[in-house]
Amino acid sequence: MRKIVYIFTVLICGMSIGACHNGRTSDGPHQPNTQIKKPDAPSRDTLLVITMPEDALWGHLGERTGMSVLEFITDKGDTLYINKESEITGKPGIIYGSIRNYTDRFCLTTTDGGETLVKAVNVTEMQELWTENVRMEE
């Protein structure tokens, strides 16, 4: 009977030691109580420069802009229907600012022969938010 109790005690101790994962918890490796310094948020004195390539399109959105397609009316008067997500790769385009106001001026770049959005910037909204520190390079 004593041998069974001894074996049972050894097994429990072994399982307890094995459960420690060499000093790590289940959340990950043990780390000392040090605070990680996060980068500071940009101040109002920070200059934000948004550069768009020369082949970027300038204009405004049309009323048929929806959840998956942008209706884009260029400054020349051409109307384009641009997918927000690539049908080939499934990668979504990036939109800086909101698409609520159709009269806002936009600058955007496309891929897949002009069918898919890469990046769109609501220039009007950016200028309202950062009137002092934004410079758009055309």
ROKOLZA-910686 format. One line per 3 residues: number of its first residue (from 1); for each residue x, y, z of N, C-alpha, C. Coordinates in pm, 1 decimal. Example, Ala and Ser with C-alpha at 12.3 -4.5 7.8 and 13.67 -1.06 7.14 Angstrom:
# ROKOLZA-910686
1) 1319.0,-569.0,780.0,1230.0,-450.0,780.0,1320.0,-330.0,780.0 | 1285.0,-225.0,708.0,1367.0,-106.0,714.0,1290.0,3.0,787.0;
# end
This chain:
# ROKOLZA-910686
1) 81.6,-119.3,0.0,0.0,0.0,0.0,86.0,125.7,0.0 | 197.8,121.3,73.6,285.6,238.1,79.8,348.3,265.3,-56.0 | 375.2,159.4,-133.9,435.3,178.8,-266.9,338.4,251.2,-359.6;
4) 212.3,219.7,-352.1,111.9,285.3,-437.0,100.8,433.1,-399.5 | 100.8,466.1,-272.1,94.0,605.9,-227.1,219.4,680.2,-272.5 | 335.7,614.3,-261.0,462.4,676.0,-302.2,461.9,703.0,-453.8;
7) 420.1,606.2,-533.2,414.3,622.8,-679.2,313.4,731.8,-715.4 | 198.6,732.6,-649.6,96.1,834.0,-675.3,148.2,973.8,-642.7 | 221.5,990.1,-532.1,279.1,1118.6,-493.3,383.4,1164.3,-594.9;
10) 467.0,1074.6,-641.5,569.1,1107.9,-741.8,502.5,1152.8,-872.6 | 397.3,1083.9,-913.1,326.4,1122.7,-1035.3,263.9,1261.6,-1023.7 | 201.8,1290.8,-911.2,141.1,1423.3,-891.5,248.0,1531.6,-892.4;
13) 359.8,1508.0,-825.5,469.7,1606.2,-825.9,525.4,1624.3,-966.6 | 540.6,1515.5,-1039.4,592.3,1524.8,-1176.0,498.3,1601.3,-1267.5 | 367.0,1575.5,-1252.3,270.1,1650.0,-1333.2,269.0,1797.2,-1295.7;
16) 285.3,1829.9,-1169.2,288.0,1969.7,-1125.0,408.6,2042.2,-1183.0 | 522.6,1976.7,-1180.0,644.1,2037.8,-1235.2,632.7,2050.6,-1386.9 | 577.5,1949.0,-1451.1,560.9,1953.2,-1596.2,461.3,2058.3,-1640.9;
19) 365.8,2089.6,-1556.0,265.2,2190.0,-1590.7,320.7,2331.8,-1586.3 | 436.8,2349.5,-1526.9,495.4,2483.1,-1516.6,554.4,2530.8,-1648.8 | 578.1,2442.3,-1742.5,633.9,2478.3,-1873.6,765.1,2554.1,-1860.1;
22) 850.0,2508.6,-1773.3,980.6,2571.7,-1752.3,967.7,2718.2,-1713.1 | 875.8,2750.8,-1624.4,861.1,2888.4,-1576.1,766.0,2971.8,-1658.1 | 707.3,2916.5,-1763.8,615.0,2992.5,-1847.2,471.9,2961.9,-1806.4;
25) 385.6,3056.2,-1829.4,243.3,3033.2,-1808.6,181.6,2997.5,-1942.0 | 55.5,2968.5,-1942.5,-10.8,2933.0,-2068.4,-24.5,3053.4,-2160.7 | -11.8,3175.8,-2106.3,-23.4,3296.8,-2188.0,101.7,3324.6,-2268.3;
28) 212.8,3268.7,-2231.4,336.9,3293.3,-2304.0,454.4,3289.5,-2209.2 | 571.8,3326.7,-2256.9,689.6,3321.3,-2171.6,681.0,3421.6,-2057.1 | 744.8,3386.0,-1947.2,745.5,3474.4,-1830.7,826.6,3598.4,-1863.8;
31) 768.5,3713.4,-1835.5,837.5,3838.6,-1861.9,842.5,3918.3,-1733.3 | 953.4,3988.1,-1709.9,961.6,4069.8,-1589.7,862.5,4186.9,-1598.4 | 835.8,4247.2,-1483.7,741.2,4358.8,-1479.1,806.4,4486.0,-1531.4;
34) 825.1,4494.0,-1660.4,878.6,4613.9,-1723.4,771.4,4670.8,-1813.9 | 764.6,4799.3,-1819.0,666.6,4864.4,-1903.6,726.5,4889.1,-2040.2 | 650.2,4855.9,-2143.0,694.4,4879.5,-2279.1,648.4,5018.8,-2318.4;
37) 741.6,5101.0,-2360.2,707.3,5237.0,-2398.3,649.3,5236.6,-2538.9 | 528.9,5289.6,-2551.3,463.4,5299.7,-2680.7,505.6,5430.0,-2747.3 | 513.1,5430.1,-2881.3,550.3,5554.2,-2947.7,444.5,5660.5,-2923.3;
40) 491.0,5782.7,-2910.5,399.4,5893.6,-2887.5,315.0,5919.5,-3010.2 | 193.3,5964.6,-2987.0,105.6,6003.1,-3097.3,160.2,6129.9,-3160.6 | 138.9,6147.5,-3291.1,189.8,6267.9,-3354.5,126.6,6392.6,-3293.1;
43) 207.2,6493.8,-3274.5,156.2,6618.5,-3217.9,102.4,6707.4,-3328.4 | 45.6,6818.3,-3290.2,-7.9,6912.1,-3388.6,104.8,6976.6,-3469.2 | 227.7,6965.0,-3419.8,340.6,7023.4,-3490.9,397.8,6929.6,-3595.9;
46) 348.7,6807.7,-3603.2,398.7,6709.8,-3698.4,344.1,6741.1,-3836.9 | 429.9,6740.6,-3935.4,390.2,6766.6,-4073.4,357.9,6634.1,-4140.1 | 237.3,6620.7,-4191.4,194.4,6500.4,-4260.4,197.3,6528.1,-4409.5;
49) 274.2,6448.9,-4482.3,283.6,6465.0,-4627.2,227.7,6339.5,-4691.0 | 121.6,6355.1,-4768.9,62.8,6243.5,-4841.7,103.5,6260.3,-4987.2 | 179.8,6165.9,-5037.9,222.8,6174.8,-5177.3,146.8,6072.0,-5259.5;
52) 100.1,6114.2,-5372.1,29.3,6025.9,-5463.9,107.7,6024.7,-5594.8 | 109.9,5912.3,-5664.9,185.0,5904.7,-5790.6,123.2,5992.8,-5898.2 | 199.9,6014.2,-6004.7,154.1,6102.3,-6112.1,30.4,6049.0,-6183.3;
55) 13.9,5917.2,-6186.2,-100.8,5861.0,-6256.0,-225.0,5850.2,-6166.8 | -222.9,5915.8,-6050.0,-338.3,5914.9,-5960.1,-454.6,5988.7,-6024.3 | -573.7,5945.1,-5992.1,-695.5,6006.1,-6045.5,-751.8,6105.1,-5944.5;
58) -796.3,6221.9,-5994.2,-852.5,6325.9,-5909.6,-997.0,6348.7,-5950.7 | -1084.2,6366.1,-5852.0,-1224.3,6390.8,-5880.9,-1308.7,6378.8,-5756.0 | -1434.0,6333.1,-5773.0,-1523.7,6314.1,-5658.7,-1607.3,6188.7,-5681.7;
61) -1672.2,6142.6,-5575.7,-1752.2,6021.5,-5583.5,-1889.7,6050.5,-5641.6 | -1946.6,5950.4,-5705.3,-2082.1,5961.0,-5756.6,-2182.2,5903.8,-5658.3 | -2309.6,5926.6,-5685.2,-2415.4,5882.0,-5594.7,-2434.6,5730.5,-5594.8;
64) -2380.4,5660.0,-5689.9,-2394.2,5514.2,-5695.7,-2281.9,5441.9,-5621.7 | -2205.6,5513.3,-5541.6,-2101.9,5450.4,-5459.8,-2169.9,5363.6,-5355.4 | -2123.4,5240.1,-5343.1,-2185.6,5146.6,-5250.3,-2085.6,5076.1,-5163.4;
67) -2126.9,4960.3,-5113.6,-2041.7,4884.1,-5022.5,-1923.7,4819.4,-5093.0 | -1937.3,4786.9,-5220.2,-1829.9,4714.5,-5287.3,-1771.7,4790.1,-5406.5 | -1837.7,4895.0,-5452.2,-1793.3,4966.7,-5572.4,-1795.0,5117.2,-5547.4;
70) -1690.2,5184.1,-5596.4,-1686.7,5330.0,-5596.0,-1725.5,5380.2,-5734.0 | -1822.9,5470.3,-5739.9,-1848.0,5542.0,-5864.4,-1764.3,5668.4,-5854.8 | -1668.3,5681.6,-5943.4,-1573.0,5792.5,-5936.9,-1585.7,5877.2,-6062.1;
73) -1608.0,6006.0,-6042.5,-1619.0,6100.1,-6153.3,-1491.9,6183.7,-6153.2 | -1411.5,6168.3,-6257.2,-1282.9,6237.0,-6264.4,-1303.4,6385.1,-6292.9 | -1196.0,6462.1,-6277.6,-1202.2,6605.3,-6308.5,-1229.8,6629.2,-6456.3;
76) -1197.5,6532.7,-6540.8,-1222.8,6545.2,-6684.3,-1367.2,6511.5,-6719.8 | -1444.0,6457.3,-6621.6,-1583.4,6424.2,-6645.8,-1609.6,6278.2,-6675.2 | -1506.2,6193.4,-6676.0,-1524.2,6050.7,-6699.6,-1581.8,5984.6,-6573.8;
79) -1672.2,5890.3,-6592.9,-1729.1,5814.8,-6481.2,-1669.9,5674.5,-6481.0 | -1609.6,5636.9,-6367.6,-1545.8,5506.4,-6352.2,-1612.5,5430.6,-6239.0 | -1624.5,5299.3,-6254.8,-1674.4,5211.8,-6148.7,-1558.1,5124.6,-6104.1;
82) -1515.0,5143.9,-5979.9,-1392.7,5081.8,-5929.2,-1427.7,4991.8,-5811.2 | -1383.6,4865.7,-5817.5,-1405.8,4771.1,-5707.9,-1323.4,4811.1,-5587.3 | -1382.3,4801.4,-5468.0,-1308.1,4829.9,-5345.6,-1216.5,4714.5,-5306.6;
85) -1245.7,4595.2,-5355.9,-1166.8,4476.4,-5323.5,-1129.0,4404.6,-5451.6 | -1006.1,4357.2,-5459.7,-958.3,4288.2,-5578.9,-1030.2,4155.3,-5597.3 | -1081.4,4131.7,-5716.6,-1145.3,4004.1,-5745.5,-1041.6,3893.4,-5763.3;
88) -917.6,3930.8,-5791.5,-811.3,3832.8,-5814.4,-748.6,3787.8,-5682.5 | -706.1,3884.2,-5600.3,-636.1,3851.1,-5476.0,-725.3,3857.9,-5352.4 | -836.3,3927.8,-5360.0,-923.9,3945.7,-5244.2,-875.7,4053.5,-5148.9;
91) -768.7,4124.0,-5186.2,-712.4,4227.5,-5100.2,-794.8,4355.9,-5112.6 | -840.0,4413.0,-4999.3,-920.1,4535.5,-5007.3,-832.6,4658.5,-5028.8 | -890.5,4759.3,-5093.0,-822.5,4886.9,-5108.5,-828.8,4966.2,-4979.3;
94) -740.6,5062.8,-4964.7,-733.3,5145.6,-4844.4,-800.8,5278.8,-4873.6 | -891.1,5321.2,-4784.9,-959.8,5449.3,-4800.2,-928.6,5533.7,-4678.2 | -862.8,5647.3,-4700.3,-832.8,5742.1,-4593.4,-943.0,5846.7,-4592.8;
97) -1017.7,5853.4,-4483.2,-1128.7,5946.7,-4471.9,-1259.7,5875.0,-4500.3 | -1366.5,5949.7,-4499.9,-1498.5,5890.0,-4519.3,-1544.8,5906.1,-4663.6 | -1644.5,5826.8,-4700.3,-1700.6,5834.6,-4835.5,-1846.4,5879.4,-4828.6;
100) -1881.8,5953.0,-4723.8,-2020.3,5996.1,-4704.2,-2060.8,6110.5,-4795.5 | -1974.3,6209.0,-4812.9,-2008.5,6327.1,-4893.3,-1958.2,6309.6,-5035.4 | -2051.1,6311.6,-5129.7,-2013.5,6291.0,-5268.9,-1947.3,6413.1,-5330.9;
103) -1958.2,6527.2,-5265.0,-1895.7,6647.2,-5319.8,-1750.9,6662.4,-5276.0 | -1704.1,6578.2,-5183.4,-1565.0,6586.7,-5138.1,-1470.3,6548.4,-5250.2 | -1358.3,6617.7,-5254.9,-1255.7,6590.1,-5355.3,-1174.6,6468.0,-5311.7;
106) -1153.6,6376.5,-5404.0,-1079.3,6253.0,-5378.1,-961.4,6241.7,-5473.1 | -859.8,6171.1,-5424.9,-747.0,6131.2,-5507.0,-732.0,5981.5,-5486.0 | -721.6,5905.0,-5594.8,-710.3,5760.1,-5578.6,-620.1,5697.6,-5682.2;
109) -570.6,5579.2,-5648.4,-489.5,5499.1,-5739.4,-558.1,5364.5,-5757.8 | -537.7,5305.3,-5874.1,-603.4,5179.0,-5907.3,-501.5,5076.9,-5956.0 | -547.4,4953.5,-5966.5,-467.2,4843.8,-6020.5,-559.3,4753.9,-6101.9;
112) -507.4,4646.4,-6155.3,-584.2,4552.4,-6237.9,-649.2,4622.7,-6357.2 | -572.5,4706.7,-6423.0,-624.3,4776.1,-6540.4,-727.1,4882.8,-6507.1 | -717.8,4942.8,-6390.0,-810.8,5047.7,-6350.7,-940.0,4995.8,-6291.2;
115) -946.8,4865.9,-6259.5,-1070.1,4808.3,-6206.6,-1074.0,4798.3,-6054.5 | -958.2,4800.2,-5988.8,-952.8,4777.1,-5844.3,-884.4,4893.3,-5773.9 | -939.6,4932.1,-5660.1,-885.6,5040.9,-5579.1,-761.5,4994.1,-5503.6;
118) -657.8,5076.9,-5506.4,-539.5,5052.9,-5424.3,-545.4,5144.1,-5303.0 | -559.0,5274.6,-5327.4,-561.0,5372.3,-5219.6,-646.4,5491.1,-5261.8 | -730.0,5539.8,-5170.2,-811.7,5658.3,-5194.2,-796.6,5752.1,-5075.9;
121) -785.1,5881.0,-5104.2,-769.8,5981.6,-4999.6,-879.6,6085.2,-5016.7 | -957.6,6108.0,-4910.4,-1056.7,6213.9,-4909.3,-982.2,6343.3,-4878.5 | -946.6,6415.9,-4981.6,-862.4,6534.8,-4968.2,-934.9,6643.9,-4890.7;
124) -1063.5,6661.3,-4915.5,-1140.6,6764.7,-4846.2,-1140.2,6740.1,-4695.8 | -1164.6,6618.0,-4655.6,-1168.1,6585.5,-4513.2,-1030.9,6600.9,-4449.3 | -927.6,6558.7,-4518.6,-793.1,6572.3,-4463.9,-756.0,6719.4,-4446.5;
127) -794.6,6802.2,-4539.7,-763.8,6944.5,-4528.4,-841.2,7009.6,-4415.3 | -963.6,6963.3,-4388.6,-1040.8,7017.4,-4276.8,-981.4,6975.2,-4143.6 | -933.9,6850.8,-4135.1,-878.8,6801.9,-4009.3,-742.6,6861.7,-3977.9;
130) -659.9,6873.3,-4078.1,-522.8,6919.4,-4056.8,-491.6,7038.5,-4146.4 | -565.4,7145.8,-4129.5,-548.0,7261.2,-4217.8,-408.0,7319.7,-4208.5 | -346.2,7310.0,-4092.4,-215.8,7372.0,-4075.0,-101.4,7284.5,-4122.3;
133) -115.3,7152.1,-4109.4,1.2,7065.7,-4123.9,-7.0,6964.4,-4236.7 | -95.5,6981.5,-4333.0,-105.5,6887.5,-4442.9,-66.1,6956.6,-4572.2 | 13.0,6886.6,-4650.0,50.8,6938.1,-4780.8,29.7,6825.4,-4880.0;
136) -56.7,6846.4,-4979.8,-81.0,6745.5,-5081.7,10.8,6772.7,-5199.4 | 81.2,6672.0,-5243.7,169.6,6686.0,-5358.8,105.2,6619.9,-5478.0 | 74.1,6698.1,-5579.6,12.1,6645.4,-5700.7,117.6,6610.1,-5802.8;
# end
